[in-house]
Amino acid sequence: MVAIAVAAVVVAACGAPPPLPPSATATVAASVPASHSAGPSPAAAGTAGSGPVTYHSSDQRPGTAPATGPRPAVSSFTTGIQATEPSIAILPDGRIAYQGWDRPATGEVGTSHVFVGGPREPWRDISPSPAPATHDPYLNSDPATGRIFSSSLKLPGELDPDAFCAVVTFTDDDGANWISAPPICADDLDRPRLITSKPITTRLDGYPNLVHLCYFLGETDGQSCARSVDGGRTFQPSGSIPPDGCDSGSAGALFGHLATDAKGTLYLGRMSCGRPMIAISTDEGQTWVDHAMGPRGWNGYADVAVAVDDDGVIYGLWVSNDRLPYLAISRDAGSTWTDPIYVAPPGVTEANLPVMEVGIGGHLAMGALVSLDAPAGIKPSLAAQCVASPCREARGYENVTWHASMTITTDALAADPLFISAVLNDPARPIVRGTCGPGRCKADADFIDVAIDAAGQPWLAYVACPDGDCPQWQGTAQPGWASAEGMLGTIANVPLR
């Protein structure tokens, strides 16, 4: 959402939640030192310290590191990019495309900037000139062609006098030329998300893949999608997921990052009537079938992360009403799911903004913002929206600290998976202080992102405020937070592809 900044949103406990994990005071075991390698490019602002690696099971039992093989290496990098809601994509040549939403402290409309770079190449701004003013920018790329897509949101009065509009642009030549599609406008359109997929029945026009743009239409009207048969030059409505009739909470009908498979099936994770759901389309987004991934247990925010591997196994990740992350798996196209398992390492008392990507079967990278000192346990229902500037912290969260966390595994399909987790930032220097969600989290805002490169190395994009103190807008009646330092973090030496 873009209209208000949220200090804490409604937490709804709809029915019995998954069982709580053991006490978060468990001793962290089997740790190895993190490495601090050079940044992803000579143009990066520098490296940042990271936490130790922790091996653990799904119930926070300490795990055992493998006796042989390279040790995981944790590193985090400052990119020099001012960002909010960062999104990334891996290009066919191995470079990383990183989009940041630069929101000034004056509260003016922010601008969207797209950078490309990598371990052996400086970061380079390839944005249109001048950089477009936007809200909720989102980036993706076609892994087959390398075409970079960027979507943006325009509020009423910025493009259409009465409607919200989504605008899709793309480049094939590192930003030398950007081509824009005609805007898609509707009442209450929000959270545009992009993905490319293989065609199933549609004849394409000059481009080898379909391009999908999905968005939601206000707090009660569900999600809708449009598709392009000509590589993103034009879009036509494809289908929608109807509203479920339940209270969608302050966050509205938001949803997580889209996923697709080699057949062109589309997957969209969301919350519906207090349950984590996955909507699946086998006809290019025209119709969708909902499947419940887990029991009722809603933290008041609708982000659900989904991923699917080459064998058609589907993975779902969400934060429940204890504000802790759970993973479930389906081997039969979403019809049935494993019991949810808890996937955060010992010591985590709260998580927010989960994201996930899959490499080969059972090889997962999961990211989230986590706290080691937030109050533990089921949180009471509360409604502490920030509706006036300056925003104040939710009760009990005044001194809570938050970190960027990554958890990986190479055996998610095993009966007792081994997880490898690490705080990517220096634990002594939190990236956020105070209230962080559920959902919107200051400079990180509504989402972070994760991707796995061709070598199998996972990358998490997040935003870090100086010593955790995120800058608020100044001199505005409407509350909000300015952008901060765009970051990349990784756990290396454990290939996921």
N, C-alpha and C positions, 0 to 999 in steps of 0.2 A: 504494500500500500504506500501511497505517497502523500496523503493528505495530512497526517499527523505523525508525530514522533511518539513512540510508546515506551514508557519507562518500565512497565510490567503489564501484561495483558491477562485476561481472564484465564484462570486455570480450572478446567472442568474435569472432575473425576466421575466419568460416566461408567459406572459398574466397577467390577473388580479389576485391579491392575495386575500386570504380571508380578510374580513374586519379587520382593526386594532382594538385591544382592546382599552378601554378608557385609558386616560392618566395614565402612570405608576406612577404618583405622588399621586395616591389615598391613603388615610389613611388606614393603616393596622388596622383592628378591630377584636374584638372577639378573642383576644390572651390569651393563658394560659401559665404559666411557663413550660419550658421543664424540664424533670427529667434528672439526670446524674447518671445512675446506673453503677454497676460494669461492667467491660469488659466481652467479651464473654467467656473468659477462664482465669484461673490463669496465663497462659503464655502470655497473651496479654500485650503489652507494656503499656497500660493504657487507661483511658477514655479521651474523648475530649469534650469540651463544645458544646452545640448545640443552635440553635435559637428557638424562640417561635413558637407555633402552631398558624396557621391562618386558619380560616374558611372563605370560599369564594364561589361564584357562578362561572359559566362559563364565565361571562363577567366582572369579577373582582369586582362585588358587594360584600360588606362584608356579610358574612353568620352568622348564629346564632348557637352557640353550643347547642347540645341537653340538655334539662333541667335535665335529669337523666342519670345515667350510669357513668362508669369510664372515666376520662379524658385521651386523648392521651398523651403518654410519649415519648419524643424524646431523643435518645442517639446515640452517635457515639463512635467507639472504634478503637484504633490503634492495628493492629494485630501483629506488629513486622515483617511482611513479606514485603520484597522489591518487588515492583510490577510495571508493566506497563500493560495496557489492562487486568484488572482483570476479571476473570469469576468465578462464583460460582454455586454450586448445593446443593440441600438439600437431604441428604441421608435418607433411610427408618428409621434409628434409631434416626433421629433428628439432627445428626451432620451436620455441614456445610463443604463442600469441597471447598477450595479456591485455585485458581491457579494464580500465579503471574509470570510475565516475568521480570527477574532480568537483567537489561541492565546497564553495568558498564559505568562510566563517561569517560572511555578510548575510547569508541566507538566500543569495541570488540563485537562479537556476544554474545547476552545474553543467559541466561539459564532459563529453565522452572522449577518451583517448585510447587508441589502440597502439600497442607496442609489440614488436617482434624482437626476439633475441634468443640466446641460448648459452650453453657452457663455453662455447668457443667464439661467440660473436657478440658485439656490443648491442645493448638495447637500442632500438630505433623507433621513433614515433612515426607511424604510417597513417595517422588520422587524416581525415579531410581537413583542408585549411580554408577557413578557420574551423576549429573543432566544433562540432554541433552541440548546441544547448539541448539538454535532454533530461529525462528522468528514467530510472530503472533500465539502464543499458544492459545488454546481454550479448555475449560473443560465442560463436561456435565456428567450426570449420568442417568442411567435407574431407574426411580422411582419404578419399579416393582421388580427389582433384586438387586439394589444397586451397580451394576457394574459401576465403574468410568472410563470414557473415556477421553483421552487427545489427541488432534491433534496438530501437529506442522508443520511449513513450513521450507523447506530447499531451499536455493538459489542455482543457478547454480554454480557448482564447489564444493558444500558441500556434495552432494550425487550423483547427476547426473552431468556430465560435462557441459551439455547445457540446462538443464530443471529445472524448479521449481518443487518441490516435496512436497506432503502432506503425513505425516506419522501419523497413528493412533495407539495408544497403550491403553491398558486397564488393570485394576487390579480388582480382586474379593476379595483380602485379605489385604486391607489397605497397598498396596505397597510392600508386601513381595515378590510378583512376578508381573512383568509387561510383557505382551505379545504384540508384535508388528505385525501389518499387513504389507504385502509387500507395498512399497510406491506407490502412484499414482503420476505420473510425466507428465507435459505438459508445453508447452511454456506459460509463463505469468500467471501460476496458482497462485492464491492469495486468502486470507481471507477464509481458510477452517473453516467450521462450522459443528457441530455434533448434531444429535438428534436421539432418538429411537422412534419407532412407532409400533402400532399394525399391524400385517400382514393383508392384504385384500384378496389376492388370492395366494400369494407365499407360497410354502411349505418351512418351515424353517429346519435348520440343527443343532440341539443340543442347540438352544437358543430360548426363547419364543417370542422375538421381532426382528424387523428389525432395523438395524443401518444405518443411512444415513449420508453421508458426502457431503456437497455442497460447492462450491467454484466458483470464477469467473475467466475468462480467458482473462485477459487484459482489456483495456478500451473500446474495440469495439466488443468483441466476446460473450457477455452475460454470463449467469451462467450455470453451469453444476453440476450434482449430480452423486454419486455412492452409491451403497447400499450393505450391508452385510447380508447374510442369516444365518451366523454362529457366530453371536455375536461379530463381529469386527475382526475376524481372517483374512478374505479376503474380498475384495471389487470388485464389477463389475460395469461398467457404467450402469446407470438406465435411464437417460434422461437429457434434457437440456432446458433452456429457451432461445430462440434465441435472438440475438441482435435486438434492436428496431430501429436502423438506426439513432438515435439522438445522439447529442454530449453528452457524459456522463460526461464531465468536468474533472477536474484534479484528482478527486477521483476514476475515472473509474466506473465500474459496480458493486460497492460494494452493500451489502445488509445487513439487520439487522439480529437479532437472529431468528432462525427457530422456528416454533410452530407446534403442532400437536393436534389432538383430539382423543376421545375414539374410533373412527371408523378407525383411521389410516390415515386420510386426512392430507396432509402436507400444510403448509402455509409459504410463504416467502415474506417479505415486501421489496420493492425497489422503486427507482425513475425511471420513464420511460418517456422520452420526456417532462420533466419538471413537471410531475404529480406524486403524491404518488400513488403507485400501490400495489396490493397484487396478487402474483402468487399462484394458488391453484392446487394441484395435488390430484386426487382421485384414482390414480392407482399406488401408491407406488413410485412416482417420475418419471414415464416414460413419462407422458405428463403433461403440465401445462397450465392453463387458466388464463389470466390476467384480473383483474378488477380494474378500477380506484376508489380510495377511496375519492378523493377530487379534487378541481380545480387546475389548473396550479399555481405554486408558489413554486419555488425551491431555496434552499439556497446554492446550489453548492455542497452539500454533499448528499450521497445516502442512508444513514441509515433511515429505516422506521421500527418502532416497531409494531409487530402484536401479538395478543393473541386471543384464542378462549375458551369459557366456555363450561361446560358440556351440555348446551342446544343448542350448535352450533352457538351461537351469536359470531360474530367476531368483534374485536376492533382494530383500527389502530391509531397510534400516529406518528406524524412527525413534523419537524421544517420547517416552510414555509420561503418565501423570506423576511419576516420581522424579521426572526430569532426568532420566538416565536412558542411555541408548540400548536398543534391542535389535537383534538380527533374526530374520526368518528366511527360509529357503523353500522354493517349490520346484519339484522335478516333473510336474505334470501340467505345465502351461498355466499355472496359477490356480488350479482347481483345489489343491490341498497344500498345506504349509506345515513345516516343522514347528514345534513349540518354540516360541521366541527365546533366544539366549542373550544374556547380558554381555556386552563386548567391551566396556570400558575397563581400563586397568585399575588395580587397587589404588585407593586414595581419591578417586574422582567422586565428587558428591553431586555434581550437576553438569549437564551437557546441553548444548544448543546448536542449532543450524547444522544438522548432520548432512554429510555428502558421501557418496560412494562411487567407485568405479571398479570394474572387474577386468582382469587380464585373461589368462587361460583359466580353465575350470577350477574353481575353488580358490583362486588367487585374488584376494580383495585388498583394496585400499580404501579405508574409511577415515574421514576427517570430521572434526567438530571443534567448537569452542567449549572448553571445559573449565570447571573450577574445582580446586582442591580444598576450598574453605567455605563454600556456600553451605547454608543449613541443609542437613541431610534429611531424607524421608519424604513422605507424601506432603506436597505443599498445599496449604489451604487455598480455597477459592478466594481470589482477590481481584479487584478492578482498580488499578492504580495507573490509569492512562495519564500520560503527560500532555496536558492540554494548554498549558501556559508556560512561557519562558521566564526564568530558567527551570529546567526539569529537575526534580528531586528524586533521590533514590527510593526504591521500595524499602519498606521497613525490614530491618535485618540484613540488608544488602549494602549498607553504606561503605563497608570496608572490604567487601568481597573482591577477590582478584580472579582474572580469567586468562586462559592461555590457549594457544592453538595446538591441537593434539592430532596425531595421526596414529592409526592402528592398522596393521597389515597382517595378513595370514596367507599361507600357501596351502592350507588344508581345511578350508571352511566346510568342505563336504564330509569331513571325518566325523566320527562319533564324538570325539573330544578334541576340537580344534585347538591349536596353539596359536596365540596371538602375540604380536610384537608391537609394543606401543611406546610412544615418546612424546613429550612436550617439545614442540619445535622451536619455540622461542626460549630465551634465557629465563628459567623459572624465577630468577630474582628480579626480572623486569617484566611484569605482566603486560599484556597487550590491551586490556580493558580493566577498569576498576568500577565497582558499584554494580548496578543492575544491568544484566545482559539477557534480555528475553523474559519469558519464552518468546522466541521469534526475534523481532527487531533488536539489534544490539549496537547501539551508538554508531561509531564510524563504520563498523562492518555491515550495519543495516540489516537487510533481509536475507542475505545468503553469502556463502563462500563457495569455493569450487575445488574440484580435484580432477586430475587427469593422470594417465599412465602413458609414458612414452614407448617408442618401439623397442627399446632395450629392456622394458619392464620396470623402469624406475618411476615411482609415484611422485606427484608434485601437488602440494596444497597451496592454493592462493587464499590469502587472508589479509586483514588490515590491522596494523599495530599502532596504537596511540602512544605518544612519548610517556614512558613509565606508566602506561595505562590510563593516563588522564586525557580523555577524548575532548576535543574542542567543541563547545556548543556554538550555535549561531548567536551572533551578537546584534543587539539593536533591532530585533524582530519580535513581533507579537506571537508568531507561530514558532513553536519550539522545534529544535532539530540539531543534528550534529554535522560538523564539517568533515571532510575527508581527512585521511591520515596516510601513513606510509604503507604502500602496497608491498606485500611480502610474498616470498616463495619458500616453502619448506619441504624437506624430503627425508625419507629413510632409504638409503642406498645399500647396495650389495645383497639385496634379496629380490631377485628378478621376479616380476609378476607376469611376465609374458615368456 
